[in-house]
Amino acid sequence: MENRLRQFREGQNISAAALALAAGVTRQTVHAIEAGSFVPNAAAALKMARKLRTTVEELFGEPYPTEHLAQVEMAVPVHDGQPVRLARVGSHIIGVPAIPFAWPEADGIAHSAGMALPDQDRLENRIAIAGCDPAIAILARHLAQRTPFELVALNCSSTKSLDLLSQGKIHIAGTHLGKAPGRNLRAFTFASWEEGLVVAQGNPKKIETVADLARRGVSIVNRETGAGSRLLLDRNLRRLGLKPASVSGYTRFASGHLQAAWFVSAGIVDACIAPFAAARAYGLSFVPLAVERFDLIIPQKEFAAKAVQALLASLQTASVRNQLSGIAGYDTSRTGMEVDF
């Protein structure tokens, strides 16, 4: 789309990161909008116009189309940019926060004596995947709805997922560490994300850098050893000459990005390091620190399997890419592309 967003932003000496923070999107999304390859939603367009002290019409030419917009009544308060699910109740369209809160799908109960197996034909159509990206659920839903294949996902750190792959316990490992354990492996980009400080809505404690985590009265929840978020925190602490012991909560751990963000949303801690998608899920504020690429590592011996090929084909579809960019806030410009380490 043709627009004057870059002209207004640069004319006011506003960085893409600052505009992204004001609009509740990622820096990559701002650049994509400026390049004309991404169309912002109504809320983001209005926030950008407000930040740049102009109108949507001035930024994007014609008035933003509203023919597909509907009045939605939220069951509980939500923040702008927070993902929601919709249902029609009587004459109203009701929205509820799309936060994971359900009994997990399961095939049985673990027991030392063994387990009763489900229909084993179903097991042949399943892909075991491990990693820390919560948006793998988007890919899982697409596969379940459009193909006969299913994802069985394990939420764990990038280091753990690579360990499991090397042990032959999963089909695919997800990682944002930029490395793989050995030869005969192929890597495909899932998406790129911004990782940074997830803080309470409005950032009441003014946490802007990793150095602020060492302030008195600020606490965090960390990730386990080997997690990419913890590695990012440790790199920044070393650069600043700060010891881990100076950060309250450094030894308090969450098992994943969404759980870490939940600690912040519940007011248990003031901050964590996680992707923008985790902040968006709970309507929290976000301060970007780094851009990282999340890749799917596939052993060559698994590559020709029909389920794996269906998964890779799904990464090329507009529906998956649109949800990764629009819902999770990811950069999908390289999604599905094979990469070399």
N, C-alpha and C positions, 0 to 999 in steps of 0.2 A: 504494500500500500504506500502511496505517496503521502508524505507528511513533513512537517517542519519541526519535529521534536528535537532533533540534534541542533538545529539552528537556534531554537529557544534555549536549550540547555547550555550550549557552549556560550551563547551570548550573555547568559547570566552567571557564567563560571560555576555551574553546578555539575558535580561529577555524576557519572552514570550510577555509581554506588549510592550516592545520596538520593538521587531521584528514585532508584529502585526501592530504597528503604521507605521513602515517603509513600510510594504507591503499593507497597506490599508485594513486590515481585522481585525477581533476581536481576543482577546486573546483566547477565546474558540476555534476559528477556528485553531489557531496555535497548540493548544493541540490536537485537533481532527486530524490534519495532522500528527502530531508526533505519534499519536496512530494508524495511518493507516486507520482511518475510514472516512477520507475526502480527496478528491483530489483537490489541488489548481488549479485555472485557470492559464493560461500562464503568464499573467501580474503579478499575485501575486508570482508565482514561481520565475520569473526573479528578482523581487524586493527582495525577501528573499535571493536569491543567491548573489545579489549585497551587501546587508547589511552584509552578513556573509563572504564577500570577497572570494567567490568561484563560481562554475558553477552549473547550474541546474542539469547537469549530475552527479556531485559529490554529490549533495543533494539527488536526487531521482533515481539514477541509470541510466536508459535509458533516452535518450533525450526526452524532453516533446513532446507528440504527437501533430502534427500540421495539420493533415489531415482534421480537421474540422474547421480550422481557415480560415477566409476570409478577404480580404482587404475591409475596410469600410471607406467611406469618410464622415466625420462629417459635418453636415450643419453649425454648429457653434462650436467654441472651447469647449471641455469638458476636465475634468481631469481624470486621470487614476482611475479606481474604480467606476466612476460615472455610474449609470444605464442609458441605452439608449434603444430606440425603432428603428426598422429598416424598411426600405421600399426600393423597387427597383425602381429607376428612370432612365429610359433608360437602359444603360449598367452598371450603377453604383448602388452599395448598399449604401444607405444614412442612417446615424444615426442621431437621434435628442435626446436631453436630455429627459428622462422620468420624467419630473416634472409636477405635476398636473396643468393644465391650460385649463380648459374647462367649458362650461356651465353644471351645475349639472343635472343629470337625475332627473326628477320630475314627479309627477302625477297630479299636479294642482297648483293653487295659493291660498294661505291662504286668507280668508276673514271672517270678523266677522259674516256674515250671514250664513256661512257654505261653504261646498265644494261639488262639483259634484264628486261622487265616480267613480273610474275606475271599470273594471270587478272585482267583489268581489271575484270570484273564485281565482284570483291571490293573493288576500290578505291572503288567507288561506295558501299559500305556502311561506309566508314571515316570516323572523325572525328579530325582532327588537333587535339590539345589540348596546351597548354604551361602549365607552372607548377611550383611547388616543393613542392606537397603530396604526400607519399609515399602518402597514402591514396587518391589517384586510382586506384591499382591495384585497390582494392576495387570501385570503380565499373566499371573495365575488366573485371574477372572476371565481374561480374554481367551486363554487356552480352553478353559472349562466351557465357555459359552460357544466358541466357534470351532472347536476341534474335538476329537475323541480323547485328547491327552490331558493329563493333570500334572500340576507341580506339587511336590511334597517339599515344603520349604522349612529349613532350619535357620532360626535367627541366631547368628553368632558373629564374632569378629572376623575381619578379613584374614587375619593370621590363622585362626581356627579353621575357617573354611578351606584354606589352602592345605592345611595339615590333613583334613579329612579327605581331600581330593588325592593327596599323595598316598593315603592309606587305602584308597579304592573304596571308600564308604559312601561317596556321592557321585553323581554324574557330572555336575557343574559346580564350580566355585565362583562366588562373587567376591570381588576385591577392589579396593581403591588404593592399594599399596603400590601399584605399578610394577609388580613382579609376579613370577610364577615358579612353582617348585619342580623344575626339571624340564626335560625335552618332550617332544611329541605332544605338545599342547598347542591349542589355538585359542586366541583371545578375540572377543567381540565386544564393542562398546555397548553398554546398556544406556548410559546417559552421563552427562556431566552435572555436577551440583555445586552449589556454594555451601561450604561448611563454615560455621562461625559460632558466635556466642548467642545462645538462646536465653532470653531474659523475660521477665514479667512484662505484660502488655503495658506499653508506654515507657518502659525502661525506667522505673521510678528511682533506682539506685544509680542511674547514669553510668552503667558499665559499658565502656566503649572499647577497651583494649584488654588483652590478657593481663596486663599490669594491674588493672583494677580488681582482678580476682584476689590479689594479695592484700587488698584494703581491709581494715578492721570493719567488721559487721557484714562482710560479703562471704557467702558460702556457696559451694558447688557440689554437684554429683559428678563423678568421674566415670570412665569406662575401664574395663579390665586390661591387663597387660596384653599388648598385641593388637588392640583396637586402634583403628586409624585415628579416631577422635583423640584418644589419649596420646598417640604419637604427635599429633598436631599441637596439643597442649604442651607436651614436653619440649618440643622444638622451640616454641615461643618462650617458655620459661628459661631455657638455656640462653636464648638470644638476649633476654632481658637481665640475665644474671640472677634470676630468682630461684630459690630452692623449693622443691615440691612442698616441704613442710610449712612454707609461708602461706599456702593456699588452704583455707579451711574447707574440709570435705574432700581433699585430694584422695584419701583412702576410702571414701564412700563410693560404691560402685553400682551402676545400673547395667542391666543385661542387654540393652539395646538403645537405639536412638529414641524411639517413642517412649520407652520407660524413663529415659533421662529427661525428656521434655515434660513428662507427667510430673516428675519431682518438682520442676519449676512451676508448672500450672497449679499444683497443690499447695504451693507456698512453703514447701519443705526446705528448698534451697533457692538461691537467687539466680543461679546460672548453670548452664552446662554447655558443652561443645557438641554440636550435632548439625545435620544438614538443615537447610531452610524448610524442607518438607516437614520435618518434625515440629518446627516452630509453627508452621501454618496449621498443622493438624489440631493444635490446641489454642490457636488464636494468640500466640505469643509474639513478642518483638524479637528481631534478629539483627545481629551485627556481623556482617561477613568478614571472614579472615582469609579464606583461601578457596580456590576453585579446584575441584578434584574430579577425576574421571572414574566411574565405576564400571569395571569390565567383568564379563563372564568368561571364565576359563574352562575350556572343554578339551578333554583328552582326544587325541586323534582317533582312538579306537571307538569312541562314542559318537563321533561326528556324523557318520552316515545313518544313524538310527532315525527312524521316521519321527519319533517324538522330538528329538533334538532339532531336526530340520523344520518341524512345525513351529518350534519355539523361535528359531532364527527368522522364519518367515513372518511371525507375529511382530517381531521388532521393526519390520519394514512397513507395517500397516499404519494408515493415518489415524485409526482409532486409538491404538496404543500410544503413538507419538503425541497425539493431542492430549490424552490424559496425563502423560508424563510431564508435558510442558504446562498444560493449563491447570491441572489439579495439584501435581507435586511441585511445579515451578522449576523443572529441570531444563537444561539445554539439550535438545535432541538432534542437533545438527549432525552428529556423528553416530547416532543410534543405529545399531545393526552393522556397522562397518568393522571389518577385521583389522586388528592393530598388531604391531610387533612390539615386544618388550626389548 
